[in-house]
Amino acid sequence: MTDQTETPAATLAAATQPSALPTGRLTLLGTMHGPDSARALLRLDGRVETVTNGDSIDGATVAAIGEGVVILARGNRAERLALPGA
């Protein structure tokens, strides 16, 4: 059985409005957790990709996936992506 998290109301509202989510940069759309792994949905330049720990995207490496958050490693610094409106 997988854990489910509530989607923030602002994210739900933004999902139905054209151009409401940022474009031209990496955006977290959601996270999914199972007993053995976690995945995240990320959008970049109009395409949506599913990533897991260790995957590369937009010049960064996925370091961790939590509930509603993704940590990326870019060189020697960390970048935190959170759900819009969270």
PyMOL commands that set and color helices and strands:
alter all, ss='L'
color gray80, all
select helices_A, chain A and resi 9-15
alter helices_A, ss='H'
color red, helices_A
select strands_A, chain A and resi 27-33+38-44+47-51+56-57+60-66+69-74+77-82
alter strands_A, ss='S'
color yellow, strands_A
deselect
rebuild
show_as cartoon
